[in-house]
């Protein structure tokens, strides 16, 4: 370590003694070397071997000598190893020289390639430019080819097209050629350049070829128009033949070539109009003839239910048999009863009546009306669908042109029927059928008969009003003399009135349920059409008032008040029973039940007064006095007389009441109800009588043992009134 320091000082002295050196420079260099040496010593000090030597305080001079010896030994070993590998190193050197030569040759070759590629790149650029030029030329030629080819395809007429148009028969092939010809005509007639670029920026009509070919194409179009016209006229003539399947001809021979009729509309509007008029005329005659014949045949099947004498109140002679003085029950209610006639509303979508099958049958007129309407709607739906497809925008106009005459025929026949119609049930059923038919046509998206249905309603409602007025008049002008003898049992007018009213109410309710709403909301359109419903309700109310008034007048033909009440009960009960049997709304039945109950209560009082007038009078009078004079003293003799009379006559009295009720009321159920009320009221009066006695006598009177017990009365009542 000291040697190193001495060495360092000597260096500094040598440096400081050097010529031409300045003091500052030598000082700086010495400092630098000292720093480097310190740095090296510091780095060596980190070496484990040096650190170990330093830590052992080994003499560095001695240790340096050892190291030099080791270094010399190592050098000797290295030289010997090198000498041993000299041949391999010489061979390696030879290989390295060979590689250098090869790499030099490759370098020269690559430089040659580089020079060649430079020339090729120029040639490629030249070829690319030539290719782009040729591509532009090709696109231009193809564009020109497309334009020429498109122009020629739209202008040139093929031999097969010309031959088929001139000599071919109407077929799908012919139709295809006609469509192609029409497209060519549109093309060559255009005064604007086509958008597909088939004739550049020149309008086809301005080209020489376009002008030349236009005349040829027009000639072929005229030929196609001529053949198409001839074809359609021949086919339409087949529609006039008897027993022809019109629908089949329309489908297979007309609709199949609907593009041909469109071609006529475009190429020759006057010919198209001619064909359309011929078709409309032919179908008008065919359909008119069909419905005229069908209605004439149906007219023979009319059962003619009602006549001019079929009113609620008519002369008694009108409802009696020719060979008997009894009233014919069959004439009482047939024109007024709905019965199974309402079934026509359930079968409205079924097939119409086949006349050749039903020759021996008879039907009410509403069934015949349903059949005519079913035929009409089916035919109208098919015809409208056909005209919509065949004539397109003119469909509705052509349909009305075809059906106007037929619809007028149906309305005329309906007017003739209504002139002598007296069947209100039939008219109301027809009104409901008409509204149902309107809905059916709407569901079919063929509402072309709406005006026709409106006209039917305008015929039916006034006639229905007339029939109502006639029936109302018959009630108001009826007299006991005109109606014959008035007995206790129900009068025939009650049955006729009840049937008439129940039929009207049933159909009116169905109209409210089925017509008044649409999709959960009020159908204002239907309500407007059926404004007659309110008129009908008013007429039914007037009819009810007139009927009740007439029954009151007829009851006046009886001499006793009791018989008057019995007559009213029997007739009101007859009306209620019919209304219940026909399942009329409870509210409507309740109006008559209320009046019936009032009359029953009056009968109960009348019947009891006949046998127990003194007892009833005593109870009512005494209870009235006791309300004001609670200390009223009763006449013992009077009370004893009433008790003894009742105890000896009460059983016979009940039996007599039972006999009277059975003789007065033909309806067993009504009679039992009245008997129950009478006996119940009797028991109530007697119970009240006993209450008066108990209240008036603190001690039991001498006649108390003769009082009949309530249980005894109840037991006797049960023998007659099974309902109690």
C-alpha positions in Angstrom: 0.0 0.0 0.0 2.9 2.3 0.8 4.6 1.4 -2.5 1.5 2.5 -4.3 1.5 5.8 -2.5 5.2 6.2 -3.2 4.5 5.4 -6.8 1.9 8.0 -6.9 4.1 10.7 -5.4 6.9 9.9 -7.8 4.4 10.3 -10.7 3.4 13.6 -9.3 7.0 14.7 -9.1 7.7 13.6 -12.6 4.7 15.5 -13.8 5.5 18.6 -11.9 9.1 18.6 -13.2 8.0 18.3 -16.9 9.0 21.1 -19.2 6.4 23.4 -20.6 3.8 22.2 -18.0 1.9 24.6 -16.0 1.2 24.1 -12.4 -2.6 24.2 -12.7 -2.6 21.5 -15.5 -0.3 19.0 -13.7 -2.4 19.4 -10.6 -5.6 18.6 -12.5 -4.1 15.5 -14.2 -2.8 14.2 -10.9 -6.1 14.7 -9.3 -7.8 12.8 -12.1 -5.5 9.9 -12.0 -5.9 9.8 -8.3 -9.6 9.7 -8.6 -9.4 6.9 -11.2 -7.0 4.9 -9.0 -9.3 5.4 -6.0 -12.2 4.2 -8.1 -10.4 1.1 -9.2 -9.3 0.3 -5.7 -12.8 0.8 -4.6 -14.1 -1.6 -7.2 -11.4 -4.2 -6.5 -12.2 -3.9 -2.9 -15.6 -5.4 -3.6 -13.9 -8.5 -5.1 -14.2 -11.3 -2.5 -10.7 -12.6 -3.1 -9.1 -9.1 -2.7 -11.3 -8.3 0.2 -10.2 -11.5 1.9 -6.5 -10.7 1.3 -6.9 -7.1 2.6 -8.8 -8.3 5.6 -5.9 -10.8 6.5 -3.3 -7.9 6.4 -1.2 -9.8 3.8 2.0 -8.2 2.5 1.1 -6.8 -0.9 4.6 -7.0 -2.3 4.8 -10.7 -1.5 1.3 -11.3 -2.7 2.1 -9.5 -5.9 5.0 -11.8 -6.5 2.8 -14.8 -6.0 0.3 -13.5 -8.4 2.9 -12.8 -11.1 4.1 -16.4 -10.8 0.6 -17.7 -11.1 0.1 -15.5 -14.1 3.3 -16.8 -15.8 2.1 -20.3 -15.2 -1.3 -19.6 -16.7 0.3 -18.0 -19.7 2.5 -21.0 -20.2 -0.5 -23.3 -20.1 -2.3 -21.1 -22.6 0.6 -21.1 -25.0 0.8 -24.9 -24.9 -3.0 -25.2 -25.4 -2.7 -22.8 -28.4 0.2 -24.8 -29.9 -1.9 -27.9 -29.5 -4.8 -26.4 -31.5 -2.7 -24.6 -34.2 -3.8 -27.0 -37.0 -7.4 -26.5 -36.2 -6.9 -22.7 -36.1 -5.2 -22.8 -39.4 -8.0 -24.8 -41.0 -10.5 -22.4 -39.4 -8.6 -19.5 -41.0 -8.8 -21.2 -44.4 -12.6 -21.7 -44.0 -13.0 -18.1 -43.1 -11.1 -17.0 -46.2 -13.2 -19.3 -48.4 -16.4 -17.8 -46.9 -15.1 -14.3 -47.5 -14.5 -15.2 -51.2 -18.0 -16.7 -51.6 -19.7 -13.7 -49.9 -17.7 -11.4 -52.3 -19.0 -13.4 -55.3 -22.6 -13.3 -54.0 -22.2 -9.6 -53.5 -21.2 -9.1 -57.1 -24.1 -11.3 -58.2 -26.6 -9.4 -56.1 -25.3 -6.1 -57.5 -25.9 -7.5 -61.0 -29.4 -8.6 -60.0 -30.1 -5.1 -58.6 -29.1 -3.6 -61.9 -31.3 -6.0 -63.8 -34.3 -5.4 -61.5 -34.0 -1.7 -61.9 -34.6 -2.2 -65.6 -37.5 -4.7 -65.0 -39.2 -2.2 -62.7 -39.3 0.3 -65.5 -40.8 -2.2 -67.8 -43.5 -3.1 -65.2 -44.5 0.5 -64.8 -44.8 0.7 -68.6 -47.0 -2.4 -68.6 -49.2 -1.0 -65.8 -49.8 2.1 -67.7 -50.6 0.1 -70.9 -53.0 -2.1 -68.8 -54.9 0.9 -67.4 -55.3 2.3 -70.8 -56.6 -1.0 -72.2 -59.0 -1.3 -69.2 -60.6 2.0 -69.9 -61.0 1.1 -73.5 -62.6 -2.2 -72.5 -65.0 -0.6 -70.1 -66.0 2.0 -72.8 -66.5 -0.8 -75.3 -68.6 -2.8 -72.9 -70.7 0.2 -72.0 -71.2 0.8 -75.6 -72.1 -2.8 -76.2 -74.6 -2.7 -73.2 -76.2 0.4 -74.6 -76.5 -1.0 -78.1 -77.7 -4.4 -76.9 -80.3 -2.8 -74.5 -81.5 -0.5 -77.2 -81.7 -3.4 -79.7 -83.5 -5.7 -77.3 -86.1 -2.9 -76.6 -86.5 -2.0 -80.2 -86.0 -5.1 -82.3 -89.0 -7.4 -82.8 -88.3 -11.1 -82.7 -89.8 -13.3 -85.5 -91.6 -15.5 -82.9 -93.2 -12.4 -81.3 -94.5 -11.1 -84.6 -95.7 -14.5 -85.7 -97.5 -15.1 -82.4 -99.2 -11.7 -82.3 -100.4 -12.0 -85.9 -101.4 -15.7 -86.1 -101.4 -17.1 -82.6 -104.4 -18.0 -80.4 -104.9 -16.3 -77.0 -102.9 -18.2 -74.4 -100.4 -17.5 -71.7 -97.6 -17.4 -74.3 -99.7 -14.9 -76.4 -100.2 -12.8 -73.2 -96.5 -12.8 -72.5 -95.7 -11.5 -76.0 -98.4 -8.8 -75.7 -96.8 -7.6 -72.5 -93.4 -7.6 -74.1 -94.8 -5.7 -77.2 -96.4 -3.1 -74.9 -93.1 -2.6 -73.1 -91.3 -2.1 -76.4 -93.9 0.5 -77.4 -93.5 2.4 -74.2 -89.7 2.4 -74.8 -89.7 3.6 -78.4 -92.4 6.2 -77.6 -90.4 7.8 -74.8 -89.2 11.3 -75.4 -86.7 11.2 -72.5 -83.4 9.3 -72.4 -83.9 6.0 -70.6 -82.5 5.8 -67.1 -80.7 2.5 -67.8 -78.4 4.2 -70.3 -79.4 2.0 -73.2 -79.4 4.8 -75.7 -76.9 7.2 -74.1 -78.4 10.6 -73.6 -80.7 10.3 -76.7 -84.4 9.7 -76.3 -85.4 6.4 -78.2 -88.0 8.3 -80.2 -85.2 10.6 -81.5 -83.2 7.8 -82.9 -83.5 6.6 -86.5 -84.1 3.0 -85.4 -86.6 4.1 -82.8 -88.7 6.1 -85.3 -88.6 3.2 -87.8 -89.5 0.5 -85.4 -92.3 2.5 -83.7 -94.5 2.2 -86.7 -94.0 -1.6 -86.9 -94.7 -1.9 -83.2 -97.9 0.1 -83.4 -99.1 -2.1 -86.2 -98.5 -5.2 -84.1 -100.3 -3.5 -81.2 -103.3 -2.9 -83.3 -103.3 -6.5 -84.3 -103.1 -7.6 -80.6 -105.9 -5.2 -79.8 -108.1 -6.7 -82.5 -107.4 -10.3 -81.4 -107.9 -9.5 -77.7 -111.2 -7.7 -78.4 -112.4 -10.7 -80.4 -111.4 -13.1 -77.6 -113.2 -11.2 -74.8 -116.4 -10.7 -76.8 -116.5 -14.4 -77.5 -115.9 -15.4 -73.9 -118.5 -12.8 -72.6 -121.1 -14.2 -75.0 -120.8 -17.5 -73.2 -122.0 -15.8 -70.0 -125.5 -15.4 -71.6 -126.0 -19.1 -72.2 -128.4 -21.0 -69.9 -127.0 -23.1 -67.1 -123.6 -21.6 -67.6 -121.1 -21.7 -64.7 -120.3 -18.0 -64.6 -117.8 -18.2 -61.9 -115.7 -20.8 -63.8 -115.7 -18.7 -67.0 -114.6 -15.7 -65.0 -111.8 -17.6 -63.3 -110.4 -19.7 -66.2 -111.1 -17.5 -69.2 -111.2 -13.9 -67.9 -109.2 -13.5 -64.8 -106.4 -15.6 -66.3 -105.9 -12.8 -68.9 -106.5 -9.8 -66.7 -103.2 -8.3 -68.0 -104.8 -8.5 -71.5 -107.7 -6.2 -70.4 -105.1 -3.9 -68.9 -103.3 -3.8 -72.2 -106.5 -2.8 -73.9 -107.0 0.0 -71.5 -103.5 1.2 -72.3 -103.5 0.6 -76.1 -107.1 1.2 -77.0 -109.2 2.8 -74.3 -112.3 2.9 -76.6 -112.0 -0.9 -77.2 -111.5 -1.4 -73.4 -114.7 0.6 -72.8 -116.6 -1.4 -75.4 -115.5 -4.7 -73.8 -116.4 -3.4 -70.4 -119.9 -2.3 -71.5 -120.5 -5.6 -73.2 -119.5 -7.5 -70.1 -121.7 -5.3 -67.9 -124.7 -5.7 -70.2 -124.2 -9.5 -70.4 -123.9 -9.9 -66.6 -126.8 -7.6 -66.0 -129.1 -9.8 -68.2 -127.7 -13.0 -66.7 -128.1 -12.0 -63.0 -131.4 -10.3 -63.6 -132.8 -13.4 -65.3 -131.5 -15.6 -62.5 -133.0 -13.6 -59.6 -136.3 -13.0 -61.5 -136.8 -16.7 -62.0 -135.6 -17.6 -58.5 -138.0 -15.1 -56.8 -140.9 -16.3 -59.0 -140.3 -19.8 -57.8 -139.9 -18.8 -54.2 -143.2 -16.9 -54.2 -145.0 -20.3 -54.7 -143.5 -21.4 -51.3 -144.9 -18.5 -49.3 -147.1 -19.8 -46.4 -148.8 -16.4 -46.1 -149.1 -16.5 -42.3 -150.9 -13.1 -41.7 -153.8 -11.4 -43.4 -155.7 -8.1 -43.0 -157.9 -9.5 -40.2 -154.8 -10.6 -38.2 -155.0 -7.8 -35.6 -155.1 -8.1 -31.9 -158.7 -7.1 -31.8 -160.9 -8.3 -34.6 -164.5 -9.3 -35.0 -165.2 -12.5 -33.2 -166.4 -14.0 -36.5 -162.9 -13.6 -38.0 -161.4 -16.1 -35.4 -164.2 -18.7 -35.6 -164.2 -21.8 -37.7 -166.6 -21.8 -40.7 -168.4 -24.9 -39.5 -168.3 -24.2 -35.7 -169.3 -21.5 -33.3 -166.1 -22.1 -31.2 -163.1 -19.8 -31.5 -160.4 -21.5 -33.5 -157.3 -21.7 -31.2 -155.0 -21.9 -34.2 -156.1 -18.5 -35.3 -155.4 -16.9 -31.9 -151.6 -16.3 -32.1 -149.9 -17.7 -35.2 -149.4 -14.3 -36.8 -148.1 -12.9 -33.5 -146.1 -15.7 -32.1 -142.3 -15.8 -32.7 -142.1 -19.5 -32.0 -139.4 -21.2 -34.0 -139.5 -18.4 -36.7 -136.5 -16.8 -34.9 -134.4 -19.7 -36.2 -134.1 -17.8 -39.4 -131.5 -15.6 -37.6 -129.4 -18.6 -36.7 -129.3 -20.1 -40.2 -128.7 -16.9 -42.0 -125.4 -18.2 -43.3 -126.7 -21.6 -44.4 -127.4 -22.4 -48.0 -130.5 -20.8 -49.5 -133.6 -22.7 -50.2 -133.2 -25.0 -53.2 -136.5 -24.5 -55.1 -136.4 -27.8 -57.1 -136.0 -29.7 -53.8 -138.5 -27.8 -51.6 -141.4 -27.8 -54.0 -143.8 -29.3 -51.4 -142.7 -27.1 -48.6 -144.1 -23.9 -47.3 -142.1 -21.2 -45.6 -142.8 -17.9 -43.8 -141.8 -15.0 -46.0 -138.7 -14.1 -43.9 -137.2 -17.5 -44.9 -137.8 -16.7 -48.5 -136.3 -13.2 -47.9 -133.2 -14.8 -46.3 -132.7 -17.1 -49.3 -132.9 -14.2 -51.7 -130.5 -12.1 -49.7 -128.1 -15.1 -49.2 -128.0 -15.6 -53.0 -127.6 -11.9 -53.6 -124.8 -11.4 -51.2 -122.8 -14.4 -52.4 -123.3 -13.4 -56.0 -122.5 -9.8 -55.3 -119.4 -10.7 -53.3 -118.0 -12.9 -56.1 -118.9 -10.3 -58.8 -117.3 -7.4 -56.8 -114.2 -9.5 -56.2 -114.0 -10.3 -59.9 -114.5 -6.8 -61.1 -112.0 -5.5 -58.6 -109.3 -7.9 -59.9 -110.3 -7.6 -63.6 -111.2 -4.0 -64.1 -109.1 -2.6 -61.2 -110.1 1.1 -60.5 -113.4 0.8 -62.2 -114.7 -2.1 -60.1 -117.3 -0.3 -58.0 -118.7 1.6 -61.0 -119.0 -1.6 -63.1 -120.6 -3.5 -60.1 -123.3 -1.0 -59.7 -123.8 -0.9 -63.5 -124.4 -4.7 -63.4 -126.5 -4.9 -60.3 -128.7 -1.8 -60.5 -131.5 -3.6 -62.4 -131.4 -6.7 -60.2 -131.5 -4.7 -57.0 -134.4 -2.7 -58.4 -136.2 -6.0 -59.1 -135.7 -7.2 -55.5 -136.9 -3.9 -54.1 -139.9 -3.9 -56.4 -140.9 -7.5 -55.3 -140.4 -6.4 -51.7 -142.7 -3.4 -52.1 -145.4 -5.7 -53.7 -145.1 -8.0 -50.7 -145.3 -5.1 -48.2 -148.3 -3.7 -49.8 -150.4 -6.6 -48.4 -148.2 -7.5 -45.5 -149.8 -7.6 -42.0 -147.1 -9.7 -40.3 -145.2 -7.6 -37.8 -143.0 -10.5 -36.7 -141.9 -11.1 -40.3 -141.0 -7.4 -40.8 -138.9 -7.2 -37.6 -137.1 -10.4 -38.5 -136.4 -9.0 -41.9 -135.0 -5.8 -40.3 -132.7 -7.9 -38.2 -131.6 -10.0 -41.2 -130.9 -6.9 -43.1 -128.6 -5.5 -40.5 -126.9 -8.9 -40.1 -126.4 -9.0 -43.9 -124.8 -5.5 -43.8 -122.3 -6.8 -41.2 -121.5 -9.9 -43.3 -120.8 -7.8 -46.4 -118.5 -5.5 -44.3 -116.6 -8.5 -43.0 -116.1 -9.6 -46.6 -114.7 -6.2 -47.5 -117.4 -5.9 -50.1 -119.7 -3.1 -48.7 -121.2 -2.4 -52.1 -124.8 -3.1 -50.9 -125.0 -0.5 -48.1 -127.4 1.8 -50.1 -129.5 -1.2 -51.0 -129.8 -2.2 -47.4 -130.7 1.3 -46.4 -133.5 1.3 -49.0 -134.8 -2.0 -47.6 -134.9 -0.5 -44.1 -136.8 2.5 -45.5 -139.4 0.1 -46.8 -139.7 -2.1 -43.7 -139.8 0.4 -40.9 -142.8 2.4 -42.2 -144.7 -0.7 -42.9 -144.0 -2.0 -39.4 -145.2 1.3 -38.0 -148.4 1.0 -40.1 -149.1 -2.5 -38.7 -148.5 -1.3 -35.1 -150.9 1.6 -35.7 -153.5 -0.8 -37.0 -153.2 -3.0 -34.0 -153.3 -0.1 -31.7 -156.4 1.2 -33.5 -158.0 -2.2 -33.2 -157.6 -2.0 -29.4 -158.8 1.5 -29.1 -161.9 1.0 -31.3 -162.8 -2.4 -29.9 -166.2 -2.8 -28.3 -167.7 -5.7 -26.3 -170.3 -6.2 -29.0 -167.6 -6.6 -31.6 -165.5 -9.0 -29.6 -168.4 -11.2 -28.6 -169.4 -12.5 -25.2 -167.1 -11.8 -22.3 -166.7 -14.7 -19.9 -164.6 -15.2 -16.8 -161.8 -17.2 -18.5 -159.1 -15.4 -20.5 -160.2 -13.6 -23.6 -158.6 -14.6 -26.9 -157.3 -11.0 -27.4 -155.1 -11.4 -24.3 -153.3 -14.3 -25.8 -152.9 -12.5 -29.1 -151.7 -9.4 -27.4 -149.2 -11.3 -25.2 -147.8 -13.2 -28.2 -147.5 -10.0 -30.2 -145.8 -8.1 -27.3 -143.4 -11.0 -26.4 -142.3 -11.4 -30.0 -141.6 -7.7 -30.4 -139.8 -7.4 -27.1 -137.7 -10.5 -27.8 -136.6 -9.2 -31.2 -136.1 -5.7 -29.9 -133.8 -6.9 -27.1 -131.8 -8.9 -29.6 -131.4 -5.8 -31.7 -130.1 -3.9 -28.6 -127.6 -6.6 -27.8 -126.4 -7.3 -31.3 -126.5 -4.0 -33.0 -126.0 -1.3 -30.4 -122.4 -2.0 -29.7 -119.2 -2.4 -31.7 -115.9 -3.3 -30.2 -117.2 -2.5 -26.7 -118.4 1.0 -27.7 -121.7 2.3 -28.9 -122.2 1.9 -32.6 -123.6 5.3 -33.5 -124.0 4.4 -37.1 -126.2 1.4 -36.3 -128.1 3.4 -33.7 -128.9 5.9 -36.4 -130.1 3.3 -38.8 -132.2 1.7 -36.1 -133.9 4.9 -34.9 -137.1 3.0 -35.3 -136.3 1.1 -32.1 -137.4 4.0 -30.0 -140.5 4.3 -32.1 -141.2 0.6 -31.4 -140.8 1.1 -27.7 -143.2 4.0 -27.7 -145.7 2.0 -29.7 -145.4 -1.0 -27.3 -146.1 1.4 -24.4 -149.2 2.8 -26.1 -150.3 -0.7 -27.0 -149.9 -1.8 -23.3 -152.0 1.2 -22.1 -154.7 0.5 -24.7 -154.8 -3.2 -23.8 -155.2 -2.5 -20.1 -157.9 0.0 -20.8 -159.7 -2.4 -23.0 -159.6 -5.2 -20.4 -161.0 -2.8 -17.9 -163.9 -2.0 -20.3 -164.5 -5.7 -21.0 -164.6 -6.4 -17.3 -167.4 -4.0 -17.0 -169.6 -6.5 -18.9 -169.8 -8.5 -15.6 -172.4 -7.5 -13.1 -170.5 -8.1 -9.9 -167.3 -6.5 -8.8 -165.9 -10.0 -7.9 -166.5 -11.3 -11.5 -164.8 -8.1 -12.9 -161.7 -8.8 -10.7 -161.7 -12.5 -11.7 -161.9 -11.6 -15.4 -158.9 -9.2 -15.0 -156.9 -11.7 -13.0 -157.4 -14.4 -15.6 -156.4 -12.2 -18.5 -153.4 -10.6 -16.8 -152.3 -14.0 -15.7 -152.6 -15.2 -19.3 -150.4 -12.3 -20.4 -147.8 -12.9 -17.7 -147.6 -16.7 -18.5 -147.0 -16.0 -22.2 -144.3 -13.4 -21.4 -142.6 -15.8 -19.0 -142.8 -18.7 -21.4 -141.2 -16.5 -24.1 -138.4 -15.5 -21.6 -139.1 -11.8 -22.0 -137.1 -9.4 -19.8 -138.0 -9.5 -16.2 -138.6 -5.7 -16.2 -141.3 -6.1 -18.8 -143.0 -9.0 -17.0 -142.9 -7.1 -13.7 -145.2 -4.4 -15.2 -148.0 -6.9 -15.6 -147.2 -8.9 -12.4 -147.7 -5.7 -10.4 -151.2 -5.2 -11.8 -151.9 -8.9 -11.4 -151.0 -8.8 -7.7 -153.2 -5.7 -7.2 -156.2 -7.6 -8.6 -155.3 -10.7 -6.6 -155.4 -8.6 -3.4 -158.8 -7.2 -4.3 -160.1 -10.7 -5.1 -158.9 -11.9 -1.7 -160.8 -9.2 0.1 -163.9 -9.8 -2.1 -163.8 -13.6 -1.5 -163.4 -13.2 2.3 -166.2 -10.6 2.6 -168.6 -13.0 0.9 -168.3 -15.5 3.8 -166.7 -13.5 6.6 -167.9 -10.0 6.1 -169.1 -9.4 9.7 -165.8 -10.8 11.2 -163.7 -8.7 8.8 -165.8 -5.5 9.4 -165.5 -6.0 13.2 -161.7 -6.4 13.1 -161.1 -3.4 10.8 -163.6 -1.2 12.7 -162.3 -2.2 16.2 -158.7 -1.8 15.3 -159.4 1.6 14.0 -161.2 2.7 17.2 -158.5 1.1 19.5 -155.9 3.4 17.9 -157.6 6.4 19.5 -159.5 4.8 22.4 -157.3 2.2 24.1 -160.0 1.5 26.9 -162.7 0.5 24.4 -165.2 -1.9 25.9 -166.5 -4.5 23.4 -170.0 -5.7 23.3 -169.8 -9.3 24.7 -172.9 -10.5 22.8 -171.4 -9.3 19.5 -168.1 -11.0 20.2 -169.8 -14.2 21.3 -172.0 -14.2 18.1 -168.9 -13.8 15.9 -167.0 -16.6 17.7 -169.9 -19.1 17.5 -170.7 -18.2 13.8 -167.0 -18.7 12.8 -166.6 -21.9 14.9 -169.6 -23.5 13.1 -169.0 -22.3 9.5 -165.2 -22.0 9.1 -164.6 -25.4 7.6 -167.4 -25.0 5.1 -166.2 -21.5 4.4 -162.7 -22.8 3.5 -164.2 -25.5 1.3 -166.4 -22.9 -0.4 -163.4 -20.7 -1.0 -161.5 -23.6 -2.5 -164.4 -24.4 -4.8 -164.8 -20.8 -5.9 -161.1 -20.5 -6.7 -161.0 -23.7 -8.7 -164.1 -22.6 -10.7 -162.9 -19.0 -11.3 -159.3 -19.6 -12.4 -158.5 -22.0 -15.2 -154.7 -21.8 -14.6 -154.1 -24.2 -11.7 -150.9 -22.5 -10.7 -152.6 -19.1 -10.6 -155.6 -20.6 -8.7 -153.3 -22.2 -6.0 -151.5 -18.9 -5.6 -154.7 -17.0 -5.1 -156.1 -19.8 -2.8 -153.0 -19.5 -0.7 -153.4 -15.7 -0.4 -157.1 -16.0 0.5 -156.6 -18.6 3.2 -153.5 -16.8 4.6 -155.5 -13.6 4.8 -158.4 -15.4 6.5 -156.0 -16.8 9.1 -154.5 -13.4 9.6 -158.0 -11.8 10.1 -158.9 -14.5 12.6 -155.6 -14.1 14.5 -156.2 -10.3 14.6 -159.7 -11.0 16.0 -158.3 -13.2 18.7 -155.8 -10.5 19.5 -158.5 -8.0 20.0 -160.4 -10.3 22.4 -157.3 -10.9 24.5 -156.6 -7.2 24.7 -160.2 -6.3 25.6 -161.0 -9.1 28.1 -158.6 -9.4 31.0 -160.4 -12.6 32.0 -161.3 -15.3 29.5 -164.9 -14.7 28.3 -167.5 -17.5 28.6 -167.2 -18.3 24.9 -163.4 -18.6 24.9 -163.7 -22.4 24.7 -165.5 -22.0 21.4 -162.5 -20.2 19.8 -160.9 -22.2 17.0 -157.2 -22.7 17.5 -154.8 -21.4 14.9 -153.3 -24.9 14.5 -156.7 -26.3 13.6 -157.2 -23.7 11.0 -153.7 -24.3 9.6 -154.3 -28.1 9.4 -157.5 -27.5 7.5 -155.9 -25.0 5.2 -153.2 -27.5 4.3 -155.8 -29.9 2.9 -156.6 -27.4 0.2 -153.6 -25.2 -0.3 -150.7 -27.7 -0.9 -148.3 -24.8 -1.4 -148.6 -23.7 2.2 
